[in-house]
Amino acid sequence: MNNLYTTNIATYDLITFTKISGDNATFSSVITSYPVTQNATTTVTIQILGGSNNLLFGCGQKNVTLLSSMFFGQTANTLGFYGLSGQKFINGLGIPYNASANVGDFITMKIDLHPSAMNVEFQKNSVSMGMAFGGLGDWGEIYIGLSLG
């Protein structure tokens, strides 16, 4: 993996994140500064490092607004995988999905994005956890995000 950015919780295989919520928050969230490619499949992997598996790895629309106590998947037009519980979240709804992730695990998000539909799958340590979200309508420009708790 190239261009890794590391914090005490996760390693991001991404180029740039922009902070969208504060340090004194329940969750601190960041979002990439470039859109997911349309009419293609995009794959992004993070590794959970020492500290905690209390993170949500997901995506949202370009101008997503997350208050300091919110995370990806908790607000409209955002979704995510919650490492602590193994749940998937979309538009504020937590849904049982798969096993939790642990320190040292690699979590991959695979986004198949087309103008009329978006499908999202998560993998843990290169093993599919199954389709998380399928047949989602057009969300416009989508950006990768991460919320750390």
N, C-alpha and C positions, 0 to 999 in steps of 0.2 A: 504494500500500500504506500502510495506517495502522498506528499503534502499533508502530513498528519499534524493536527493541532491537539495538544494534550492538556487536560486539566486533571485534578485529582480524582475525578469520577469517570470520565470517558475519553476515549481517543476518537477524534472526528476525522473521517476520511473526506474532508471537504476543504475548500479554499478559504472562504470567508464567512463569518457569522456576524450578524448585527444584533446587539442586545435589545430586547424589547420589553423586559421587565427588570425591576430593581434587585439589589443585593439583599435588602432587608425584607425579603418576601418569603412566602411559603414555598413558592417555586420561582426560580430565575430562568427565563426563557431566552433562547437565541434562535435566529432564523437565517438561512443562507441569503446571500445577496444576488443570487442568480436563479432564474426559473428552471424547473424540470423541463426537459426537452419534450415538445409535442410530437405526436405520432411516433413514439419510441418507448423503449423500456429503459428506465433509469434504476440503477442499483447503488445503494449507499450503505456502507458498513461502519458501525462504531464498535469499540471494545469497552466493556465496563471495567474500569480499573479500581484500585482500592478505594475504600470510602463507603460507597453505598450503591445499591441497585435501584434507588428511588429516583427513577427517571422515566420520562415519556419521550419516545422517539417517534416522530411523525412528520406531518406536513400540513400546510394550510394555504389559503389564498394569499396573494401578494400583500394586501393591506390588512392582514389579520390584526385584531386588537386583543391582547391578553393583559388583563389586570395583573397586578403583582402576585395575587394569590391563585392565579389560574394556570392551566397547563394545556399543551396541545391535546386536542380531543375534547376539551371541556367547553369550547365555544363554537358558535356556528362556523361551518366550513373549515373545521380543523379535525384531524384524526391522529391517533397514535397508539402505540403499544406501551403498556405500563410494565416496566421490568419487575417491580416489587410484587405485583399480584398475578401477572400473566394475562390481565384483561386487555381488551382492545376498547378504545374510546372513540366515539364520533358524535359531534354535535351535542356534547354533554352527557351522553349515555355510555355507561360502562357495561361491557358485555363479556361473559366468560369466553376465553379464547384458547389459551394454552398454558403451559407451565411457566412459572416465573423465571427470570434471568438472574444469574449470579455473577459476582465479581469474577472477572476473567473471561466471561462469555463474549462472543462476537454476535452482535445483532445486525442483521441485514434487512433493509427495507427495499422491496422491489416494486416500482411504480410503473404500470403500463398505462400511459396517458394518451388518449385520442380525443379529438374534438367532441365526440358524443358520449364518451364513457371513460371512466378511470377505474382500474383494478389495482388493489394493493395487497401484497403478500409479505409476511415477515418470516425470517429464518433465524434460527439460533444455532450457532456453530456449524453453519452450512447445511443444516437440516430444516426443510420447510416445516413451518408450524401451521400450514394450510392457508387458504385464501382468507384474508382478514376482511376485506371489503371488495365487493364486486359490483359492476354495473352502475357505479356512481355516475351521476349526470355530469355535465360540463361545469367544472369549477373555475374555468379560466386559467390564469397563470398560477402555478403551484410552486411552493418553495418548501425545502426541507427544514424541519425545525427540531429543537430539543429543549425539553424542560427538565431542569434539575431540582430535586427537592432535598 
